[in-house]
């Protein structure tokens, strides 16, 4: 009996994702790119398994996640280093290291903004340090596109190999 209710629940979840398709992926990727702990990679695979267009899903996930990351950047612009230290419970040493990384790599540091927790922290600090927002956004989008593209290509390859 418990298994049947689980199956019904899974059916309703799949129906929900199917109904919202690309919009659902975009919104969930946006939330994942901000500070909401959602795993957009798993959601991308779920949406791919529903038979939605792989290229369109990859682009929608990239756009949504990038916009979520841009919100982290602008939160940083509104904050100062002291607030960021409190928000992320950073030690002064970690903040100095982050300063050095961003001073050394600048906006290119946004390339790895897809890394959970570190990515959001990095984007907030890029905002605090007033690194060019549009350069951060372009590099961030590139990193996220590479990640989502890799996931999509891997999923598609595995599914083709399985027949």
C-alpha positions as CSV (number, residue, x, y, z in Angstrom):
1,X,0.0,0.0,0.0
2,X,2.8,2.4,0.9
3,X,4.6,1.6,-2.4
4,X,1.4,2.5,-4.4
5,X,1.1,5.9,-2.8
6,X,4.8,6.5,-3.6
7,X,4.2,5.6,-7.2
8,X,1.2,8.0,-7.3
9,X,3.4,10.7,-5.8
10,X,6.1,10.1,-8.4
11,X,3.5,10.2,-11.1
12,X,2.2,13.5,-9.9
13,X,5.8,14.9,-9.7
14,X,6.5,13.8,-13.2
15,X,3.2,15.3,-14.4
16,X,4.2,18.6,-12.7
17,X,7.6,18.8,-14.4
18,X,6.1,17.8,-17.7
19,X,3.4,20.5,-17.5
20,X,5.9,23.3,-16.7
21,X,8.6,22.0,-19.0
22,X,11.1,24.7,-20.1
23,X,9.6,27.3,-17.8
24,X,10.0,24.9,-14.8
25,X,13.6,24.2,-15.7
26,X,14.3,27.9,-16.0
27,X,12.8,28.9,-12.7
28,X,14.4,26.0,-10.8
29,X,17.8,26.7,-12.4
30,X,17.4,30.4,-11.4
31,X,16.7,29.4,-7.8
32,X,19.6,27.0,-7.9
33,X,21.9,29.7,-9.1
34,X,20.9,31.9,-6.2
35,X,21.3,30.8,-2.7
36,X,18.5,28.3,-2.7
37,X,19.9,24.8,-2.3
38,X,18.5,23.0,-5.3
39,X,20.5,20.6,-7.5
40,X,19.8,21.9,-11.0
41,X,21.9,19.1,-12.5
42,X,19.6,16.4,-11.3
43,X,16.6,18.5,-12.5
44,X,18.2,18.8,-15.9
45,X,18.5,15.1,-16.2
46,X,14.9,14.7,-15.0
47,X,13.6,17.1,-17.6
48,X,15.8,15.4,-20.3
49,X,14.2,12.1,-19.3
50,X,10.8,13.6,-20.1
51,X,11.8,13.9,-23.7
52,X,12.1,17.7,-23.9
53,X,14.6,19.1,-26.4
54,X,18.1,18.7,-25.1
55,X,19.6,21.9,-26.7
56,X,16.6,24.0,-25.5
57,X,16.8,22.6,-22.0
58,X,20.6,23.2,-21.8
59,X,20.1,26.8,-22.9
60,X,17.2,27.5,-20.6
61,X,19.1,25.9,-17.6
62,X,22.1,28.1,-18.5
63,X,20.1,31.3,-18.7
64,X,18.1,30.6,-15.5
65,X,21.2,29.6,-13.5
66,X,23.2,32.6,-14.8
67,X,20.4,35.0,-13.8
68,X,20.4,33.4,-10.4
69,X,24.1,34.0,-10.2
70,X,23.7,37.6,-11.2
71,X,21.4,38.1,-8.2
72,X,24.2,36.8,-6.0
73,X,26.5,39.3,-7.6
74,X,24.1,42.2,-7.0
75,X,23.6,41.1,-3.4
76,X,27.3,41.5,-3.0
77,X,27.2,45.0,-4.5
78,X,24.6,45.9,-1.8
79,X,26.7,44.4,0.9
80,X,30.2,45.1,2.3
81,X,33.0,42.7,3.2
82,X,31.9,42.7,6.9
83,X,28.4,41.5,6.0
84,X,29.7,38.9,3.7
85,X,32.1,37.6,6.4
86,X,29.1,37.3,8.8
87,X,26.7,35.8,6.1
88,X,29.1,33.1,5.1
89,X,30.9,32.8,8.5
90,X,34.2,33.4,6.9
91,X,37.4,33.8,8.8
92,X,39.6,36.9,8.0
93,X,42.1,34.5,6.5
94,X,39.5,33.0,4.1
95,X,38.5,36.5,3.1
96,X,42.1,37.5,2.4
97,X,42.5,34.4,0.2
98,X,39.3,35.2,-1.6
99,X,40.5,38.8,-2.1
100,X,43.8,37.4,-3.6
101,X,42.0,35.0,-5.9
102,X,39.7,37.7,-7.2
103,X,42.5,40.2,-7.6
104,X,44.6,37.6,-9.4
105,X,41.9,36.2,-11.7
106,X,39.3,39.0,-11.7
107,X,36.1,38.2,-13.5
108,X,37.6,34.9,-14.8
109,X,36.9,33.5,-11.3
110,X,33.2,33.5,-12.2
111,X,34.0,30.5,-14.6
112,X,33.8,28.2,-11.6
113,X,30.7,29.8,-10.1
114,X,28.7,26.6,-10.7
115,X,30.5,24.9,-7.8
116,X,28.0,24.5,-4.9
117,X,28.3,27.0,-2.0
118,X,31.7,28.2,-3.2
119,X,30.1,29.6,-6.4
120,X,27.5,31.7,-4.6
121,X,30.1,33.0,-2.2
122,X,32.5,33.8,-5.0
123,X,29.8,35.7,-6.9
124,X,28.8,37.7,-3.8
125,X,32.5,38.6,-3.3
126,X,32.8,39.6,-7.0
127,X,30.0,42.0,-6.3
128,X,31.5,43.3,-3.1
129,X,34.7,43.9,-4.9
130,X,32.9,45.7,-7.8
131,X,34.4,43.6,-10.5
132,X,32.7,44.4,-13.9
133,X,29.2,42.8,-13.7
134,X,28.8,42.2,-17.4
135,X,32.2,40.5,-17.6
136,X,31.3,38.4,-14.6
137,X,27.9,37.5,-16.2
138,X,29.4,36.5,-19.5
139,X,32.2,34.3,-18.0
140,X,29.7,32.8,-15.5
141,X,27.3,31.9,-18.4
142,X,30.1,30.3,-20.2
143,X,31.1,28.1,-17.2
144,X,27.4,27.2,-16.7
145,X,26.9,26.4,-20.4
146,X,30.0,24.1,-20.3
147,X,28.7,22.3,-17.2
148,X,25.1,21.9,-18.5
149,X,26.4,20.9,-21.9
150,X,28.5,18.2,-20.4
151,X,25.6,16.9,-18.4
152,X,23.3,16.9,-21.5
153,X,25.9,15.2,-23.7
154,X,26.6,12.6,-21.1
155,X,23.0,11.9,-20.5
156,X,22.3,11.7,-24.2
157,X,25.3,9.4,-24.8
158,X,24.3,7.1,-22.0
159,X,20.7,6.8,-23.2
160,X,21.9,6.1,-26.8
161,X,24.3,3.5,-25.6
162,X,21.5,1.8,-23.6
163,X,19.4,1.7,-26.7
